[in-house]
Amino acid sequence: MAPVSRASVAAGGGLLSASRRDRAAVALGPACGASSVPAIPGVGGTYKRGATAFSGMDTDAFLAEVREANETALSRLGSSKSLYAFTDGELEAAAVASVAANVSHAAAAALEAYAANASSDAAAEAFTAFGDLSAEHAGTAESISDDVPALESHDAVAALGEYGDGSGATDAERLGALVGYALVAKKIAEQSTGFFTGEADPQTASTFRSYGSDVEARRDDALDALAVVVDGDADREAALAAATAVVQGAYEEYTERLEAMGVNPKPVC
């Protein structure tokens, strides 16, 4: 399957389901070129729409833009309902550990494919480092309880795999997808830390807290690699679209699982 560009998301095309497509389009706003804004925020140096000069990307601003575009999704993925959704209402240690293990297992598999198909050393190194971290965490989470079932994939990160082998995705798109995944993984780690703290299991809570810190470090590596491979407007927009697709994919899964259990996914005000 082909990866989704910002333009195809906004136009309603691409490989995402209709609801995920719509959410990604809303999060991103108008496609590039839909307005006559002369310059793009988040980019240092000389860089204007339609221009050829590109002297570097501001990765901090890019990350801020991803967060802003997905503010609602990330807020709810970081809420107390998140683990309830992803465990299908089974808020027990084995179920929480299983979610963490399966999400990380799926990410490790996707990132292995990313690394194998990378066009640049910078991207390959970022994919490998995050993939190794994910594989290690999957094993750690699986060992938390004897009741954790065998590792399998998890639909919360299905969109990450859509940029994998055979998709034709660029390094910029895959690095963008990885940044989006890192934001999702951090939210799950935070909720898992809170859960095991509440279960009076400080050792396991510390394991998830440390993993969350490691996720942030590997996310920053991905951003550094993105600054190396991005070479203009199209690359940056593609990376932004991929990051949004991964976050919105996780949010869609969160929403659908809660609604299937008769739970309102929106916070009660």
Secondary structure, DSSP 8 states (H G I E B T S, - for coil): -----HHHHHHT-SSS-HHHHHHHHHHH-S-TTSS--SB-TTB-SS-BTT------B-HHHHHHHHHHHTHHHHHHHTSTHHHHHHTTT--SHHHHHHHHHHHHHHHHHHHHHHHHT-SSHHHHHHHHHHHHHHHHHHHHHHTT-TT-------GGGHHHHTTSTTS---HHHHHHHHHHHHHHHHHHHHHHHHHHHHTT-HHHHHHHHHHHHHHHHHHHHHHHHHHHH--SHHHHHHHHHHHHHHHHHHHHHHHHHHHHTT--SS---
